[in-house]
Amino acid sequence: QVQLVESGGGLVQPGGSLTLSCVVSGIISRFAVMAWYRQAPGKQRDLVASIDTTARTYYTNSVKGRFTIYQSENTVYLRMNNLQPDDTAVYYCNYDGSSWGQGTQVTVSS
């Protein structure tokens, strides 16, 4: 069983930055793909970024050049720069397409 705990969300002004963290614990496969998703009010949960065990990354078009996903030991990070109001959502960490964290709220507003 895998446990995921996110942190780092908050309120930020447009153009600001945040770094989300996801600590992974439990029985972990070294081949697992880690990902960040987000869900805005009234919308579906969408993939934002992912990273595999070769450090290959994927980003959805709307965050390319602004967000960076990276991993250090048992923690996965999402560095978010130049945040915009459309980035407002609950951000979820995902382990290998199965386990989810509880989510962390990101609000971008002036």
C-alpha positions as CSV (number, residue, x, y, z in Angstrom):
1,Q,0.0,0.0,0.0
2,V,1.2,3.5,-0.9
3,Q,0.6,6.7,1.0
4,L,0.9,10.1,-0.6
5,V,0.9,13.4,1.4
6,E,0.9,16.7,-0.5
7,S,1.8,20.1,0.8
8,G,2.8,23.6,-0.4
9,G,-0.5,25.0,-1.7
10,G,-1.8,28.4,-0.9
11,L,-2.9,31.8,-2.1
12,V,-0.7,33.6,-4.6
13,Q,-1.0,36.7,-6.8
14,P,-0.9,36.3,-10.6
15,G,2.8,36.0,-11.7
16,G,3.8,34.4,-8.4
17,S,5.3,31.0,-7.7
18,L,4.7,28.0,-5.5
19,T,6.4,24.7,-5.0
20,L,4.2,21.7,-4.2
21,S,5.6,18.6,-2.5
22,C,4.4,15.0,-2.4
23,V,5.9,12.6,0.1
24,V,5.5,9.0,-1.0
25,S,5.7,6.1,1.5
26,G,4.9,2.4,1.7
27,I,5.6,-0.4,-0.7
28,I,7.0,1.6,-3.7
29,S,8.0,0.2,-7.1
30,R,11.2,1.8,-8.6
31,F,9.4,1.6,-11.9
32,A,6.5,3.8,-10.9
33,V,5.5,6.9,-12.8
34,M,4.7,9.9,-10.6
35,A,2.3,12.6,-11.6
36,W,0.5,15.8,-10.6
37,Y,-3.1,16.3,-11.6
38,R,-5.4,19.2,-10.9
39,Q,-9.2,19.7,-10.6
40,A,-10.8,23.1,-10.8
41,P,-14.4,23.6,-9.4
42,G,-17.0,21.9,-11.7
43,K,-14.3,20.4,-14.0
44,Q,-12.7,17.0,-14.4
45,R,-9.4,16.1,-12.9
46,D,-6.7,16.6,-15.5
47,L,-3.0,15.5,-15.8
48,V,-0.6,18.4,-15.3
49,A,2.8,16.8,-15.4
50,S,4.5,13.4,-14.9
51,I,7.9,11.9,-14.4
52,D,9.1,8.4,-14.9
53,T,12.1,6.5,-13.4
54,T,14.4,7.7,-16.2
55,A,13.5,11.3,-15.4
56,R,11.6,11.7,-18.6
57,T,8.9,14.3,-18.1
58,Y,5.6,15.2,-19.6
59,Y,3.7,18.5,-19.3
60,T,0.3,19.5,-20.5
61,N,0.5,22.4,-23.0
62,S,-0.9,25.1,-20.7
63,V,1.9,24.7,-18.2
64,K,4.9,24.1,-20.5
65,G,7.7,26.6,-19.7
66,R,6.1,27.5,-16.4
67,F,5.9,24.3,-14.3
68,T,8.7,21.8,-13.5
69,I,8.3,18.4,-12.1
70,Y,11.2,16.7,-10.4
71,Q,11.9,14.0,-7.9
72,S,14.3,13.5,-5.0
73,E,14.3,10.2,-3.2
74,N,10.7,9.7,-1.9
75,T,9.4,13.2,-2.7
76,V,8.0,14.5,-5.9
77,Y,7.9,18.3,-6.5
78,L,6.0,20.6,-8.8
79,R,7.6,24.0,-9.2
80,M,5.0,26.5,-10.5
81,N,6.2,29.8,-11.9
82,N,4.2,32.7,-13.4
83,L,1.0,31.4,-11.9
84,Q,-2.3,32.6,-13.5
85,P,-5.9,32.6,-12.3
86,D,-6.6,29.6,-14.6
87,D,-4.1,27.6,-12.5
88,T,-6.5,27.7,-9.6
89,A,-7.4,24.2,-8.6
90,V,-6.9,21.4,-6.1
91,Y,-3.6,19.7,-7.0
92,Y,-3.3,16.0,-6.5
93,C,-0.3,13.7,-6.5
94,N,-0.6,10.3,-8.2
95,Y,1.5,7.2,-7.8
96,D,1.7,5.0,-10.9
97,G,-1.9,5.7,-12.1
98,S,-3.4,4.2,-8.9
99,S,-2.9,5.8,-5.5
100,W,-3.9,9.5,-4.8
101,G,-3.0,12.0,-2.2
102,Q,-5.6,14.1,-0.4
103,G,-4.9,17.2,-2.5
104,T,-3.6,20.7,-1.9
105,Q,-5.5,23.9,-2.8
106,V,-3.8,26.4,-5.1
107,T,-5.6,29.8,-5.5
108,V,-4.2,32.4,-7.9
109,S,-5.9,35.8,-7.3
110,S,-5.1,39.4,-6.9
